[in-house]
Amino acid sequence: MSKTNHYYEELQKQADEYFAQTNSETATTKEIALWAIRNGKWEAPPDLVLRQCREDFAKALREQYLEDVDGRPVRVKHVARIQSGDEQLYLWADIRRAPRKHMEIAFQQRRQQIVGDCRQLKRDADYYNNAHSIELAIQLVFDFTEDVKEGEFSKVAETLC
């Protein structure tokens, strides 16, 4: 088990403890964090500043967009996870200058993330529906063809209104 997994498992245990001790059904991460800090259950890891800075850069890079010739937003920066020896690197590139190989990897990895999210969403919905079988099951549609088509024309529709 990696150090990161162990750390997150510890945070999950602390969150469980928070819910048990406070009898809360819902909570914000701020409420859980304040409880953990006040109760001496969490302290900042030594590399926190560097990790936070890296996360902030990643968030900023993911949110940088330009407009294409039709006025649609296009993400500028794309990340590709690359194995280099024993190290896993997350390499960012600008779509306007990125090598084709980088973009192929980045697009395929993003597609796999979407597939993984859909698989997890299906498991979650199935679990919920099974646990609440006396209610009408929540139905999900995983064919996104119409959603994607609609998104292609959203800017055109805006200009016509």
N, C-alpha and C positions, 0 to 999 in steps of 0.2 A: 504494500500500500504506500502511495506517495505521501510526502509530507503535507501537500495541499489537501489530499483526501482526508487525512487524519484531522487537519485543522478544521475543515468543513464539517466533518462528523462531530467534532467537539462543539462547534457552533450549533449544530442541529440538536445535540443533547441539551445545551444551554437553553435553546428556544423551547424545547419540550418542558424543561424545568420551569421556565418562565410561565408557560401556560398552566402548568400544574399548580404552581404557587399562587398565581394571581387569579385563578379560575376564569381567565379571559377566554372568550371564544374567538376573538379577533385581536390583532395588534399590529401596529406599524413596526417596521424595523428600527425606527428611532426609539420607540418605547422599549423594545427588547434590548437594544444596545445600552440605553441608559440604565436599565435594570442590571444588566451584566456588569457594567463598569462600577455601578454603586455597590454591587455585592461582591466585588473583587474576583469576578469570574472571567474577566477579559482584560488584557493589557495589550498595548500596541506592539506588534512584532517589530524587530529591529529594522527590517527593510521596508517598513510601511510607507515612508515618504517616496522611495523609488517606485514601489508598486503602484501607489496612488497616481504618481506622475505618469507612469506608463499607461494606466487605465484611462486617465484623462486624455492623453494623446490619442489612444485608440478610439475613444468615444468621439473626439473632435474629428478625427480622420474619417470615421464612418459617417459622420453627419455633414461632410462637405459635398455640396452639389453644384452643378452647372446646369444651364438650360441647353437642350439640343436645338436644332434649327426650327423645330415645331413647338418650342417652348416647354417641353417636358423635362422634369428634373432627372438628371443622370448623376449617379454617385461618382465622385472624382477619384477617391483613393480606395484601393482594393488590396486585401491582405491574402497572402498565400502561405499556408503552413508547409514548411520545408524541413526535411530531416537532413542534418549535417553532422555526420558521425553519430555521437551519442546525444547530440543536442537538437532540440526542436526549435526552429526559428520561425518567427512570424514576420515575413517580409512584406512591406507596404510598397505600393507603386501607384503613380498617377496614371489614370486610364489614357491620358493623352500622349504618354510617353512609354508606357509599360510594354515590355516584350510580350509577344503573343503567348509564349509558354506560360508566363506568369499569369496572364489573364485566363487562360484555359484552366489552370489549377485553381485560381481564385473562384471562378464561376462554378466549377464542379464542386468545390468544397462548400460554397454557399448553397448549392442545390442539395447537397447531402444534409446540410443543417436543416433545411426546410423539410426534407423527407423525415428526418429524425424528429422534428417538432410535430409533424403530422402523426407519426407513429405513437408518440407519447400522448398527444391529444386524444387519439382513438382509445388507447388503453385507459386514460383517465375518464373519458366519457363512458366507456363500457363498465368500468368499476362503479362509477356513480349510478348509472342506470340499473345495474344489478343490485346495488345496495338500496335503491329506492324503487323497487320493482312495482310497487302499487301505484306509482305515478306514471304518467305518459313519458316514454323514453325521450331524452334529448337526442335529436337527429343531427348528424354532421354530414356535410357534403365535402368530399375531398377532390372533386373535379374542379379545378380553378380556371378552366378554359374561358368561361364567360367573364370571370373577374379580371383576367389578364386583358381580354379584348376591351372590356369597359375602360380599363385604365389607359389603354392606348388612345382612346378618344376623349378622355376627360378634359384635356386642354382645349380641344376643338369645341366641345359642348360649352365650355366656359365663355369662349369668345362669341358664340352665337346668342347667348342670353343677354 
